[in-house]
Amino acid sequence: MPTTLWWDETDIAKNRMDALIACGQFTVCYELIDYILELKKADTSGIDHFKEIDQLLEALKKDWKAFNDNPLWLLEDYNS
């Protein structure tokens, strides 16, 4: 996604603002999934104390699937 400080008519016509927002949304989703998996891998205690984190991971996986089906889904949901 190119970086810009302003939007011209071409950018507006191509909905680049929506693409930029969606890019940030699915990047954060991916990075959180990656972080949680690394966190769980680093836990050597053998104690399952990740109940809330596991719930978050499952929610993030559902969101990730939705982003793969339609990268703009969250933005569209917000705007409706």
DSSP file (Angstrom, degrees, kcal/mol; ACC not computed):
  #  RESIDUE AA STRUCTURE BP1 BP2  ACC     N-H-->O    O-->H-N    N-H-->O    O-->H-N    TCO  KAPPA ALPHA  PHI   PSI    X-CA   Y-CA   Z-CA
    1    1 A M              0   0    0      0, 0.0     2,-0.0     0, 0.0    15,-0.0   0.000 360.0 360.0 360.0 119.3    0.0    0.0    0.0
    2    2 A P        -     0   0    0      0, 0.0     2,-0.4     0, 0.0    18,-0.0  -0.328 360.0-121.2 -67.6 148.6    1.7    3.3   -1.1
    3    3 A T        +     0   0    0      2,-0.0     2,-0.3    -2,-0.0     0, 0.0  -0.719  38.0 169.1 -89.4 138.4    2.1    6.0    1.5
    4    4 A T        -     0   0    0     -2,-0.4     3,-0.1     1,-0.1     0, 0.0  -0.987  35.8-151.8-146.7 155.1    0.5    9.3    0.8
    5    5 A L  S    S+     0   0    0     -2,-0.3     2,-0.3     1,-0.2    -1,-0.1   0.566  85.1  20.0-101.5 -13.5   -0.2   12.6    2.7
    6    6 A W  S    S-     0   0    0      0, 0.0     2,-0.5     0, 0.0    -1,-0.2  -0.964  72.7-121.3-150.6 165.4   -3.3   13.5    0.7
    7    7 A W        -     0   0    0     -2,-0.3     2,-0.1    -3,-0.1    -3,-0.0  -0.941  22.8-164.7-115.1 125.3   -5.9   12.0   -1.6
    8    8 A D     >  -     0   0    0     -2,-0.5     4,-2.3     1,-0.0     5,-0.2  -0.377  44.0 -87.8 -95.4-176.9   -6.5   13.1   -5.1
    9    9 A E  H  > S+     0   0    0      1,-0.2     4,-2.5     2,-0.2     5,-0.2   0.857 127.7  53.6 -61.7 -35.9   -9.5   12.4   -7.3
   10   10 A T  H  > S+     0   0    0      2,-0.2     4,-1.8     1,-0.2    -1,-0.2   0.921 109.2  48.3 -64.7 -43.5   -7.9    9.1   -8.6
   11   11 A D  H  4>S+     0   0    0      1,-0.2     5,-2.4     2,-0.2     6,-0.3   0.909 113.1  47.7 -62.2 -42.7   -7.3    7.9   -5.0
   12   12 A I  H ><5S+     0   0    0     -4,-2.3     3,-1.3     1,-0.2    -2,-0.2   0.914 110.6  51.5 -65.3 -42.6  -10.9    8.7   -4.1
   13   13 A A  H 3<5S+     0   0    0     -4,-2.5    -1,-0.2     1,-0.3    -2,-0.2   0.832 112.1  46.8 -63.8 -32.6  -12.2    7.0   -7.2
   14   14 A K  T 3<5S-     0   0    0     -4,-1.8    -1,-0.3    -5,-0.2    -2,-0.2   0.326 109.6-123.4 -91.9   7.2  -10.2    3.9   -6.4
   15   15 A N  T <>5 +     0   0    0     -3,-1.3     4,-1.9    -4,-0.2    -3,-0.2   0.875  51.4 160.9  53.9  42.3  -11.3    3.9   -2.7
   16   16 A R  H  >< +     0   0    0     -5,-2.4     4,-2.6     1,-0.2     5,-0.2   0.813  67.6  60.1 -65.4 -29.8   -7.7    3.9   -1.6
   17   17 A M  H  > S+     0   0    0     -6,-0.3     4,-2.4     2,-0.2    -1,-0.2   0.937 106.6  46.5 -62.3 -45.3   -8.7    5.2    1.9
   18   18 A D  H  > S+     0   0    0      1,-0.2     4,-2.7     2,-0.2    -2,-0.2   0.901 112.3  50.8 -62.4 -40.8  -10.8    2.0    2.4
   19   19 A A  H  X S+     0   0    0     -4,-1.9     4,-2.4     2,-0.2    -2,-0.2   0.898 110.2  49.6 -64.4 -39.9   -8.0   -0.1    1.1
   20   20 A L  H  X S+     0   0    0     -4,-2.6     4,-1.9     2,-0.2    -2,-0.2   0.919 112.7  46.5 -64.7 -44.1   -5.5    1.5    3.5
   21   21 A I  H  X S+     0   0    0     -4,-2.4     4,-2.2     2,-0.2    -2,-0.2   0.935 113.5  48.4 -63.7 -46.8   -7.8    1.1    6.5
   22   22 A A  H  X S+     0   0    0     -4,-2.7     4,-2.8     1,-0.2     5,-0.3   0.892 108.0  55.7 -61.4 -39.9   -8.5   -2.6    5.6
   23   23 A C  H  X S+     0   0    0     -4,-2.4     4,-1.8     1,-0.2    -1,-0.2   0.917 109.5  46.3 -58.9 -44.2   -4.8   -3.2    5.2
   24   24 A G  H  X S+     0   0    0     -4,-1.9     4,-2.2     2,-0.2    -1,-0.2   0.894 111.6  52.5 -64.3 -40.3   -4.2   -2.0    8.7
   25   25 A Q  H  X S+     0   0    0     -4,-2.2     4,-2.0     1,-0.2    -2,-0.2   0.943 113.5  40.3 -64.2 -48.8   -7.1   -4.0   10.0
   26   26 A F  H  X S+     0   0    0     -4,-2.8     4,-2.2     1,-0.2    -1,-0.2   0.786 112.8  56.3 -76.7 -22.5   -5.9   -7.3    8.6
   27   27 A T  H  X S+     0   0    0     -4,-1.8     4,-2.6    -5,-0.3    -1,-0.2   0.922 109.0  46.5 -67.9 -43.9   -2.3   -6.6    9.4
   28   28 A V  H  X S+     0   0    0     -4,-2.2     4,-2.4     2,-0.2     5,-0.2   0.912 112.0  51.8 -62.8 -42.5   -3.2   -6.1   13.1
   29   29 A C  H  X S+     0   0    0     -4,-2.0     4,-2.2     2,-0.2    -2,-0.2   0.944 112.5  45.0 -58.6 -49.5   -5.2   -9.3   13.0
   30   30 A Y  H  X S+     0   0    0     -4,-2.2     4,-2.7     1,-0.2    -2,-0.2   0.923 112.8  50.4 -61.5 -45.8   -2.4  -11.3   11.5
   31   31 A E  H  X S+     0   0    0     -4,-2.6     4,-2.5     1,-0.2    -1,-0.2   0.876 109.9  50.4 -64.3 -37.7    0.2   -9.9   13.9
   32   32 A L  H  X S+     0   0    0     -4,-2.4     4,-2.6     2,-0.2    -1,-0.2   0.915 110.6  49.2 -66.0 -42.2   -2.0  -10.6   16.9
   33   33 A I  H  X S+     0   0    0     -4,-2.2     4,-2.4    -5,-0.2    -2,-0.2   0.947 113.0  47.7 -59.6 -47.9   -2.4  -14.2   15.8
   34   34 A D  H  X S+     0   0    0     -4,-2.7     4,-2.2     1,-0.2    -2,-0.2   0.905 111.9  49.8 -60.2 -43.5    1.3  -14.5   15.3
   35   35 A Y  H  X S+     0   0    0     -4,-2.5     4,-2.5     2,-0.2    -1,-0.2   0.922 110.8  48.7 -62.7 -45.4    2.1  -13.0   18.7
   36   36 A I  H  X S+     0   0    0     -4,-2.6     4,-2.6     1,-0.2     5,-0.2   0.913 110.9  50.3 -63.2 -42.9   -0.3  -15.3   20.5
   37   37 A L  H  X S+     0   0    0     -4,-2.4     4,-2.1     1,-0.2    -1,-0.2   0.901 112.4  47.0 -63.4 -39.8    1.1  -18.4   18.8
   38   38 A E  H  X S+     0   0    0     -4,-2.2     4,-1.9     2,-0.2    -2,-0.2   0.893 111.5  52.0 -66.5 -39.6    4.6  -17.3   19.7
   39   39 A L  H  X S+     0   0    0     -4,-2.5     4,-0.8     1,-0.2    -2,-0.2   0.920 111.7  45.7 -61.9 -45.0    3.5  -16.6   23.3
   40   40 A K  H  < S+     0   0    0     -4,-2.6     3,-0.5     1,-0.2    -1,-0.2   0.870 111.4  52.6 -67.8 -36.5    1.9  -20.1   23.6
   41   41 A K  H  < S+     0   0    0     -4,-2.1    -1,-0.2     1,-0.2    -2,-0.2   0.851 107.4  52.7 -66.7 -33.9    5.0  -21.7   22.1
   42   42 A A  H  < S+     0   0    0     -4,-1.9     2,-0.6    -5,-0.1    -1,-0.2   0.654  84.9 100.6 -77.3 -16.0    7.3  -20.0   24.6
   43   43 A D     <  +     0   0    0     -4,-0.8     3,-0.2    -3,-0.5    -4,-0.0  -0.611  40.2 168.6 -75.6 115.3    5.2  -21.2   27.6
   44   44 A T        +     0   0    0     -2,-0.6    -1,-0.2     1,-0.1    -4,-0.0   0.304  51.9  94.6-107.5   6.6    7.1  -24.2   29.0
   45   45 A S  S    S-     0   0    0      2,-0.2    -1,-0.1     1,-0.1     3,-0.1   0.780  79.7-140.3 -72.0 -25.0    5.1  -24.5   32.2
   46   46 A G        +     0   0    0      1,-0.3     2,-0.5    -3,-0.2    -1,-0.1   0.484  61.7 125.4  77.9   0.6    2.7  -27.1   30.8
   47   47 A I        -     0   0    0      2,-0.0     2,-1.5     1,-0.0    -1,-0.3  -0.805  62.9-134.0 -96.3 131.0   -0.2  -25.3   32.6
   48   48 A D        +     0   0    0     -2,-0.5     3,-0.2     1,-0.2    -1,-0.0  -0.663  50.8 141.9 -85.8  90.8   -3.1  -24.3   30.5
   49   49 A H        +     0   0    0     -2,-1.5     3,-0.2     1,-0.1    -1,-0.2  -0.076  43.0  94.5-117.6  32.0   -3.7  -20.7   31.8
   50   50 A F     >  +     0   0    0      1,-0.2     4,-3.7     2,-0.1     5,-0.3  -0.044  37.7 128.7-112.4  29.7   -4.5  -19.2   28.4
   51   51 A K  H  > S+     0   0    0      1,-0.2     4,-2.0     2,-0.2    -1,-0.2   0.931  81.0  38.2 -55.3 -51.4   -8.3  -19.5   28.5
   52   52 A E  H  > S+     0   0    0      2,-0.2     4,-2.3     1,-0.2    -1,-0.2   0.884 117.7  50.7 -67.9 -37.9   -8.9  -15.8   27.6
   53   53 A I  H  > S+     0   0    0      2,-0.2     4,-2.8     1,-0.2    -2,-0.2   0.897 108.9  51.9 -66.4 -39.7   -6.1  -15.8   25.1
   54   54 A D  H  X S+     0   0    0     -4,-3.7     4,-2.2     2,-0.2    -2,-0.2   0.892 109.4  50.0 -62.7 -38.8   -7.4  -19.0   23.5
   55   55 A Q  H  X S+     0   0    0     -4,-2.0     4,-2.0    -5,-0.3    -2,-0.2   0.914 111.7  47.9 -65.4 -42.0  -10.8  -17.3   23.2
   56   56 A L  H  X S+     0   0    0     -4,-2.3     4,-2.7     2,-0.2    -2,-0.2   0.912 109.7  53.2 -63.2 -42.5   -9.2  -14.3   21.6
   57   57 A L  H  X S+     0   0    0     -4,-2.8     4,-2.4     1,-0.2    -2,-0.2   0.908 108.4  49.6 -60.2 -42.9   -7.2  -16.5   19.2
   58   58 A E  H  X S+     0   0    0     -4,-2.2     4,-1.9     2,-0.2    -1,-0.2   0.905 111.7  48.5 -63.7 -41.0  -10.3  -18.2   18.1
   59   59 A A  H  X S+     0   0    0     -4,-2.0     4,-2.3     1,-0.2    -2,-0.2   0.909 111.7  49.8 -64.5 -41.3  -12.0  -14.9   17.4
   60   60 A L  H  X S+     0   0    0     -4,-2.7     4,-2.8     1,-0.2    -2,-0.2   0.878 107.9  53.6 -64.8 -37.6   -9.0  -13.7   15.5
   61   61 A K  H  X S+     0   0    0     -4,-2.4     4,-2.2     2,-0.2    -1,-0.2   0.889 108.8  49.2 -64.7 -38.3   -8.9  -16.8   13.4
   62   62 A K  H  X S+     0   0    0     -4,-1.9     4,-2.2     2,-0.2    -2,-0.2   0.919 112.8  47.5 -64.7 -43.1  -12.6  -16.2   12.5
   63   63 A D  H  X S+     0   0    0     -4,-2.3     4,-2.7     2,-0.2    -2,-0.2   0.908 109.5  53.6 -63.4 -41.1  -11.7  -12.6   11.6
   64   64 A W  H  X S+     0   0    0     -4,-2.8     4,-2.1     2,-0.2    -2,-0.2   0.903 108.5  49.4 -61.8 -41.2   -8.7  -13.8    9.6
   65   65 A K  H  X S+     0   0    0     -4,-2.2     4,-1.9     1,-0.2    -1,-0.2   0.920 111.1  49.9 -62.3 -42.5  -10.9  -16.2    7.6
   66   66 A A  H  X S+     0   0    0     -4,-2.2     4,-2.7     1,-0.2     7,-0.2   0.896 109.0  51.8 -63.9 -39.3  -13.3  -13.3    6.9
   67   67 A F  H  < S+     0   0    0     -4,-2.7    -1,-0.2     1,-0.2    -2,-0.2   0.871 109.0  51.0 -63.8 -36.3  -10.4  -11.1    5.8
   68   68 A N  H  < S+     0   0    0     -4,-2.1    -1,-0.2    -5,-0.2    -2,-0.2   0.848 113.4  44.9 -69.6 -33.0   -9.3  -13.8    3.4
   69   69 A D  H  < S-     0   0    0     -4,-1.9    -2,-0.2     1,-0.3    -1,-0.2   0.885 139.9  -0.5 -74.5 -40.2  -12.8  -14.0    2.0
   70   70 A N    ><  -     0   0    0     -4,-2.7     3,-2.3    -5,-0.2    -1,-0.3  -0.775  61.2-159.9-153.7 100.7  -13.3  -10.3    1.8
   71   71 A P  T 3  S+     0   0    0      0, 0.0     3,-0.2     0, 0.0     4,-0.2   0.705  95.3  50.6 -58.0 -20.2  -10.5   -7.9    2.9
   72   72 A L  T 3> S+     0   0    0      1,-0.2     4,-2.8     2,-0.1     5,-0.3   0.328  76.7 108.0 -98.0   7.5  -13.0   -5.0    3.3
   73   73 A W  H <> S+     0   0    0     -3,-2.3     4,-2.6    -7,-0.2     5,-0.2   0.872  79.0  46.9 -58.3 -42.0  -15.6   -6.9    5.4
   74   74 A L  H  > S+     0   0    0     -4,-0.3     4,-2.3    -3,-0.2    -1,-0.2   0.899 114.4  47.1 -69.7 -39.5  -14.9   -5.2    8.7
   75   75 A L  H  > S+     0   0    0      2,-0.2     4,-2.4    -4,-0.2    -2,-0.2   0.907 113.4  48.6 -65.7 -42.5  -14.9   -1.7    7.1
   76   76 A E  H  X S+     0   0    0     -4,-2.8     4,-0.9     2,-0.2    -2,-0.2   0.897 111.2  50.5 -64.0 -40.2  -18.1   -2.6    5.3
   77   77 A D  H  < S+     0   0    0     -4,-2.6     3,-0.5    -5,-0.3    -2,-0.2   0.904 111.8  48.2 -63.4 -41.8  -19.7   -3.9    8.5
   78   78 A Y  H  < S+     0   0    0     -4,-2.3    -2,-0.2     1,-0.2    -1,-0.2   0.887 111.8  49.3 -65.3 -40.0  -18.7   -0.7   10.3
   79   79 A N  H  <        0   0    0     -4,-2.4    -1,-0.2     1,-0.2    -2,-0.2   0.595 360.0 360.0 -78.8 -10.2  -20.1    1.5    7.5
   80   80 A S     <        0   0    0     -4,-0.9    -1,-0.2    -3,-0.5    -2,-0.2   0.491 360.0 360.0 -89.9 360.0  -23.4   -0.3    7.4
